[in-house]
């Protein structure tokens, strides 16, 4: 499994409160990296792209949970309930 997939799975394991805290932390790191770029103190400019991507991943996970499309990964791994089978109605019941 790749490093990015592992990081994404770790993010999905976190509860909403910890994701919010991680979002604040990563945004602060991104701000400091951008500030460092203007003062020529950043050795690798690729780290800015990485932090921006991490912010987007966290925001996406939070939004999907808000919409009910995603749960925490540990809970989502459980088999989903199968939808009930549709039964054919008899002609008399339909009338």
VMD Tcl script that builds the backbone (N, CA, C; Angstrom):
set m [mol new atoms 285]
animate dup $m
set s [atomselect $m all]
$s set {name element resname resid chain x y z} {
  {N N UNK 1 A 0.847 -1.167 0.000}
  {CA C UNK 1 A 0.000 0.000 0.000}
  {C C UNK 1 A 0.896 1.234 0.000}
  {N N UNK 2 A 0.517 2.252 -0.748}
  {CA C UNK 2 A 1.349 3.444 -0.862}
  {C C UNK 2 A 1.229 4.314 0.385}
  {N N UNK 3 A 2.170 5.206 0.499}
  {CA C UNK 3 A 2.212 6.084 1.670}
  {C C UNK 3 A 0.990 7.008 1.715}
  {N N UNK 4 A 0.551 7.501 0.562}
  {CA C UNK 4 A -0.601 8.399 0.545}
  {C C UNK 4 A -1.882 7.675 0.938}
  {N N UNK 5 A -2.019 6.429 0.533}
  {CA C UNK 5 A -3.202 5.650 0.896}
  {C C UNK 5 A -3.213 5.390 2.404}
  {N N UNK 6 A -2.044 5.088 2.951}
  {CA C UNK 6 A -1.950 4.864 4.396}
  {C C UNK 6 A -2.319 6.126 5.166}
  {N N UNK 7 A -1.824 7.282 4.709}
  {CA C UNK 7 A -2.152 8.539 5.376}
  {C C UNK 7 A -3.635 8.850 5.282}
  {N N UNK 8 A -4.222 8.569 4.138}
  {CA C UNK 8 A -5.652 8.805 3.965}
  {C C UNK 8 A -6.472 7.896 4.872}
  {N N UNK 9 A -6.059 6.648 5.011}
  {CA C UNK 9 A -6.759 5.721 5.908}
  {C C UNK 9 A -6.625 6.169 7.363}
  {N N UNK 10 A -5.463 6.695 7.734}
  {CA C UNK 10 A -5.289 7.214 9.094}
  {C C UNK 10 A -6.219 8.388 9.342}
  {N N UNK 11 A -6.377 9.250 8.340}
  {CA C UNK 11 A -7.289 10.393 8.483}
  {C C UNK 11 A -8.725 9.912 8.632}
  {N N UNK 12 A -9.092 8.890 7.881}
  {CA C UNK 12 A -10.463 8.377 7.945}
  {C C UNK 12 A -10.762 7.708 9.279}
  {N N UNK 13 A -9.727 7.240 9.963}
  {CA C UNK 13 A -9.913 6.611 11.272}
  {C C UNK 13 A -10.202 7.643 12.364}
  {N N UNK 14 A -9.845 8.896 12.139}
  {CA C UNK 14 A -9.998 9.919 13.175}
  {C C UNK 14 A -11.449 10.352 13.304}
  {N N UNK 15 A -11.886 10.654 14.529}
  {CA C UNK 15 A -13.228 11.225 14.717}
  {C C UNK 15 A -13.256 12.669 14.213}
  {N N UNK 16 A -14.450 13.210 14.072}
  {CA C UNK 16 A -14.625 14.554 13.510}
  {C C UNK 16 A -13.854 15.625 14.281}
  {N N UNK 17 A -13.873 15.543 15.600}
  {CA C UNK 17 A -13.205 16.562 16.417}
  {C C UNK 17 A -11.704 16.578 16.138}
  {N N UNK 18 A -11.116 15.408 16.063}
  {CA C UNK 18 A -9.677 15.334 15.790}
  {C C UNK 18 A -9.367 15.750 14.358}
  {N N UNK 19 A -10.282 15.498 13.425}
  {CA C UNK 19 A -10.081 15.960 12.053}
  {C C UNK 19 A -10.092 17.482 11.988}
  {N N UNK 20 A -10.994 18.100 12.744}
  {CA C UNK 20 A -11.031 19.566 12.787}
  {C C UNK 20 A -9.721 20.109 13.326}
  {N N UNK 21 A -9.193 19.482 14.378}
  {CA C UNK 21 A -7.917 19.916 14.948}
  {C C UNK 21 A -6.777 19.708 13.958}
  {N N UNK 22 A -6.803 18.608 13.240}
  {CA C UNK 22 A -5.771 18.339 12.241}
  {C C UNK 22 A -5.841 19.364 11.112}
  {N N UNK 23 A -7.058 19.753 10.745}
  {CA C UNK 23 A -7.233 20.760 9.701}
  {C C UNK 23 A -6.620 22.089 10.116}
  {N N UNK 24 A -6.860 22.496 11.361}
  {CA C UNK 24 A -6.286 23.745 11.868}
  {C C UNK 24 A -4.762 23.658 11.873}
  {N N UNK 25 A -4.240 22.519 12.316}
  {CA C UNK 25 A -2.789 22.333 12.386}
  {C C UNK 25 A -2.145 22.381 11.006}
  {N N UNK 26 A -2.744 21.684 10.036}
  {CA C UNK 26 A -2.174 21.630 8.688}
  {C C UNK 26 A -2.270 22.986 8.003}
  {N N UNK 27 A -3.378 23.692 8.222}
  {CA C UNK 27 A -3.492 25.041 7.645}
  {C C UNK 27 A -2.425 25.971 8.217}
  {N N UNK 28 A -2.133 25.826 9.516}
  {CA C UNK 28 A -1.092 26.638 10.128}
  {C C UNK 28 A 0.275 26.298 9.529}
  {N N UNK 29 A 0.539 25.005 9.337}
  {CA C UNK 29 A 1.804 24.586 8.725}
  {C C UNK 29 A 1.920 25.128 7.303}
  {N N UNK 30 A 0.808 25.114 6.563}
  {CA C UNK 30 A 0.802 25.637 5.199}
  {C C UNK 30 A 1.108 27.133 5.199}
  {N N UNK 31 A 0.510 27.862 6.131}
  {CA C UNK 31 A 0.772 29.290 6.237}
  {C C UNK 31 A 2.251 29.548 6.497}
  {N N UNK 32 A 2.817 28.778 7.416}
  {CA C UNK 32 A 4.234 28.963 7.747}
  {C C UNK 32 A 5.140 28.604 6.567}
  {N N UNK 33 A 4.759 27.593 5.804}
  {CA C UNK 33 A 5.541 27.239 4.619}
  {C C UNK 33 A 5.497 28.352 3.571}
  {N N UNK 34 A 4.313 28.907 3.353}
  {CA C UNK 34 A 4.188 30.001 2.388}
  {C C UNK 34 A 4.985 31.221 2.838}
  {N N UNK 35 A 4.941 31.493 4.131}
  {CA C UNK 35 A 5.708 32.604 4.671}
  {C C UNK 35 A 7.205 32.349 4.497}
  {N N UNK 36 A 7.620 31.122 4.731}
  {CA C UNK 36 A 9.014 30.756 4.552}
  {C C UNK 36 A 9.466 30.849 3.106}
  {N N UNK 37 A 8.554 30.605 2.177}
  {CA C UNK 37 A 8.909 30.728 0.764}
  {C C UNK 37 A 9.235 32.175 0.407}
  {N N UNK 38 A 8.498 33.101 0.988}
  {CA C UNK 38 A 8.733 34.517 0.693}
  {C C UNK 38 A 10.037 35.009 1.301}
  {N N UNK 39 A 10.491 34.360 2.356}
  {CA C UNK 39 A 11.748 34.769 2.993}
  {C C UNK 39 A 12.897 33.818 2.626}
  {N N UNK 40 A 12.669 32.958 1.616}
  {CA C UNK 40 A 13.679 32.017 1.123}
  {C C UNK 40 A 14.217 31.093 2.217}
  {N N UNK 41 A 13.349 30.599 3.076}
  {CA C UNK 41 A 13.749 29.697 4.148}
  {C C UNK 41 A 13.259 28.264 3.926}
  {N N UNK 42 A 12.513 28.033 2.855}
  {CA C UNK 42 A 11.975 26.705 2.585}
  {C C UNK 42 A 12.902 25.990 1.610}
  {N N UNK 43 A 13.356 24.812 2.000}
  {CA C UNK 43 A 14.266 24.045 1.154}
  {C C UNK 43 A 13.514 23.358 0.018}
  {N N UNK 44 A 12.308 22.852 0.295}
  {CA C UNK 44 A 11.541 22.117 -0.697}
  {C C UNK 44 A 10.182 22.770 -0.908}
  {N N UNK 45 A 9.949 23.256 -2.112}
  {CA C UNK 45 A 8.656 23.876 -2.400}
  {C C UNK 45 A 7.570 22.822 -2.615}
  {N N UNK 46 A 7.959 21.571 -2.796}
  {CA C UNK 46 A 6.982 20.502 -2.985}
  {C C UNK 46 A 6.162 20.271 -1.721}
  {N N UNK 47 A 6.701 20.649 -0.575}
  {CA C UNK 47 A 5.968 20.459 0.682}
  {C C UNK 47 A 4.702 21.315 0.721}
  {N N UNK 48 A 4.703 22.438 0.003}
  {CA C UNK 48 A 3.500 23.282 -0.058}
  {C C UNK 48 A 2.378 22.521 -0.755}
  {N N UNK 49 A 2.691 21.872 -1.856}
  {CA C UNK 49 A 1.688 21.080 -2.580}
  {C C UNK 49 A 1.157 19.948 -1.716}
  {N N UNK 50 A 2.047 19.319 -0.975}
  {CA C UNK 50 A 1.653 18.215 -0.105}
  {C C UNK 50 A 0.690 18.695 0.976}
  {N N UNK 51 A 0.982 19.836 1.576}
  {CA C UNK 51 A 0.109 20.371 2.632}
  {C C UNK 51 A -1.235 20.798 2.059}
  {N N UNK 52 A -1.232 21.397 0.878}
  {CA C UNK 52 A -2.493 21.796 0.245}
  {C C UNK 52 A -3.355 20.568 -0.035}
  {N N UNK 53 A -2.720 19.504 -0.484}
  {CA C UNK 53 A -3.438 18.263 -0.764}
  {C C UNK 53 A -4.013 17.672 0.528}
  {N N UNK 54 A -3.241 17.742 1.603}
  {CA C UNK 54 A -3.706 17.209 2.885}
  {C C UNK 54 A -4.907 18.001 3.404}
  {N N UNK 55 A -4.875 19.334 3.231}
  {CA C UNK 55 A -6.019 20.166 3.622}
  {C C UNK 55 A -7.254 19.739 2.832}
  {N N UNK 56 A -7.090 19.546 1.538}
  {CA C UNK 56 A -8.213 19.140 0.690}
  {C C UNK 56 A -8.758 17.778 1.096}
  {N N UNK 57 A -7.884 16.840 1.445}
  {CA C UNK 57 A -8.337 15.505 1.856}
  {C C UNK 57 A -9.147 15.577 3.144}
  {N N UNK 58 A -8.662 16.357 4.105}
  {CA C UNK 58 A -9.372 16.480 5.377}
  {C C UNK 58 A -10.734 17.124 5.156}
  {N N UNK 59 A -10.767 18.191 4.362}
  {CA C UNK 59 A -12.032 18.871 4.107}
  {C C UNK 59 A -13.014 17.963 3.370}
  {N N UNK 60 A -12.506 17.139 2.473}
  {CA C UNK 60 A -13.366 16.204 1.739}
  {C C UNK 60 A -13.961 15.158 2.676}
  {N N UNK 61 A -13.132 14.621 3.565}
  {CA C UNK 61 A -13.629 13.626 4.522}
  {C C UNK 61 A -14.704 14.236 5.418}
  {N N UNK 62 A -14.466 15.444 5.915}
  {CA C UNK 62 A -15.446 16.108 6.780}
  {C C UNK 62 A -16.760 16.360 6.032}
  {N N UNK 63 A -16.666 16.799 4.789}
  {CA C UNK 63 A -17.868 17.089 4.015}
  {C C UNK 63 A -18.644 15.804 3.706}
  {N N UNK 64 A -17.938 14.729 3.361}
  {CA C UNK 64 A -18.616 13.464 3.092}
  {C C UNK 64 A -19.336 12.946 4.332}
  {N N UNK 65 A -18.723 13.140 5.500}
  {CA C UNK 65 A -19.380 12.722 6.746}
  {C C UNK 65 A -20.599 13.592 7.019}
  {N N UNK 66 A -20.488 14.874 6.720}
  {CA C UNK 66 A -21.611 15.790 6.926}
  {C C UNK 66 A -22.797 15.395 6.051}
  {N N UNK 67 A -22.506 14.940 4.845}
  {CA C UNK 67 A -23.562 14.524 3.926}
  {C C UNK 67 A -24.039 13.100 4.184}
  {N N UNK 68 A -23.358 12.377 5.053}
  {CA C UNK 68 A -23.742 11.015 5.375}
  {C C UNK 68 A -23.244 9.993 4.368}
  {N N UNK 69 A -22.263 10.368 3.559}
  {CA C UNK 69 A -21.724 9.454 2.562}
  {C C UNK 69 A -20.585 8.599 3.089}
  {N N UNK 70 A -20.056 8.968 4.248}
  {CA C UNK 70 A -18.896 8.261 4.785}
  {C C UNK 70 A -18.962 8.262 6.310}
  {N N UNK 71 A -18.548 7.151 6.900}
  {CA C UNK 71 A -18.408 7.037 8.343}
  {C C UNK 71 A -16.929 6.926 8.649}
  {N N UNK 72 A -16.611 6.808 9.925}
  {CA C UNK 72 A -15.221 6.523 10.260}
  {C C UNK 72 A -14.853 5.205 9.620}
  {N N UNK 73 A -13.616 5.060 9.196}
  {CA C UNK 73 A -13.187 3.884 8.434}
  {C C UNK 73 A -13.423 2.581 9.192}
  {N N UNK 74 A -13.198 2.562 10.479}
  {CA C UNK 74 A -13.370 1.323 11.245}
  {C C UNK 74 A -14.818 0.876 11.231}
  {N N UNK 75 A -15.739 1.832 11.298}
  {CA C UNK 75 A -17.148 1.471 11.255}
  {C C UNK 75 A -17.588 1.153 9.829}
  {N N UNK 76 A -16.988 1.801 8.854}
  {CA C UNK 76 A -17.396 1.599 7.464}
  {C C UNK 76 A -16.939 0.257 6.928}
  {N N UNK 77 A -15.946 -0.374 7.549}
  {CA C UNK 77 A -15.454 -1.656 7.071}
  {C C UNK 77 A -16.441 -2.787 7.326}
  {N N UNK 78 A -17.353 -2.599 8.257}
  {CA C UNK 78 A -18.364 -3.617 8.529}
  {C C UNK 78 A -19.236 -3.776 7.287}
  {N N UNK 79 A -19.697 -4.972 7.017}
  {CA C UNK 79 A -20.510 -5.168 5.815}
  {C C UNK 79 A -21.777 -4.328 5.869}
  {N N UNK 80 A -22.061 -3.701 4.783}
  {CA C UNK 80 A -23.250 -2.852 4.700}
  {C C UNK 80 A -24.497 -3.729 4.648}
  {N N UNK 81 A -25.589 -3.175 5.135}
  {CA C UNK 81 A -26.842 -3.919 5.119}
  {C C UNK 81 A -27.336 -4.025 3.687}
  {N N UNK 82 A -27.862 -5.181 3.371}
  {CA C UNK 82 A -28.402 -5.371 2.034}
  {C C UNK 82 A -29.809 -4.784 1.993}
  {N N UNK 83 A -30.141 -4.135 0.888}
  {CA C UNK 83 A -31.504 -3.596 0.798}
  {C C UNK 83 A -32.521 -4.723 0.735}
  {N N UNK 84 A -33.682 -4.477 1.275}
  {CA C UNK 84 A -34.737 -5.487 1.286}
  {C C UNK 84 A -35.172 -5.790 -0.143}
  {N N UNK 85 A -35.458 -7.048 -0.380}
  {CA C UNK 85 A -35.898 -7.437 -1.712}
  {C C UNK 85 A -37.309 -6.924 -1.958}
  {N N UNK 86 A -37.518 -6.501 -3.172}
  {CA C UNK 86 A -38.850 -6.038 -3.542}
  {C C UNK 86 A -39.722 -7.249 -3.825}
  {N N UNK 87 A -40.915 -7.203 -3.310}
  {CA C UNK 87 A -41.850 -8.298 -3.557}
  {C C UNK 87 A -42.836 -7.857 -4.618}
  {N N UNK 88 A -43.223 -8.810 -5.403}
  {CA C UNK 88 A -44.192 -8.498 -6.446}
  {C C UNK 88 A -45.578 -8.459 -5.819}
  {N N UNK 89 A -46.249 -7.402 -6.147}
  {CA C UNK 89 A -47.619 -7.284 -5.640}
  {C C UNK 89 A -48.556 -8.037 -6.567}
  {N N UNK 90 A -49.537 -8.646 -5.978}
  {CA C UNK 90 A -50.511 -9.346 -6.817}
  {C C UNK 90 A -51.414 -8.335 -7.476}
  {N N UNK 91 A -52.034 -8.743 -8.516}
  {CA C UNK 91 A -52.913 -7.846 -9.247}
  {C C UNK 91 A -54.063 -7.355 -8.378}
  {N N UNK 92 A -54.548 -8.204 -7.493}
  {CA C UNK 92 A -55.683 -7.838 -6.638}
  {C C UNK 92 A -55.244 -6.790 -5.614}
  {N N UNK 93 A -54.035 -6.891 -5.090}
  {CA C UNK 93 A -53.566 -5.951 -4.091}
  {C C UNK 93 A -53.321 -4.588 -4.735}
  {N N UNK 94 A -52.960 -4.584 -6.012}
  {CA C UNK 94 A -52.681 -3.337 -6.705}
  {C C UNK 94 A -53.982 -2.583 -7.020}
  {N N UNK 95 A -55.086 -3.302 -7.133}
  {CA C UNK 95 A -56.360 -2.668 -7.505}
  {C C UNK 95 A -57.030 -2.045 -6.361}
}
mol reanalyze $m
mol bondsrecalc $m
mol representation Tube
mol addrep $m
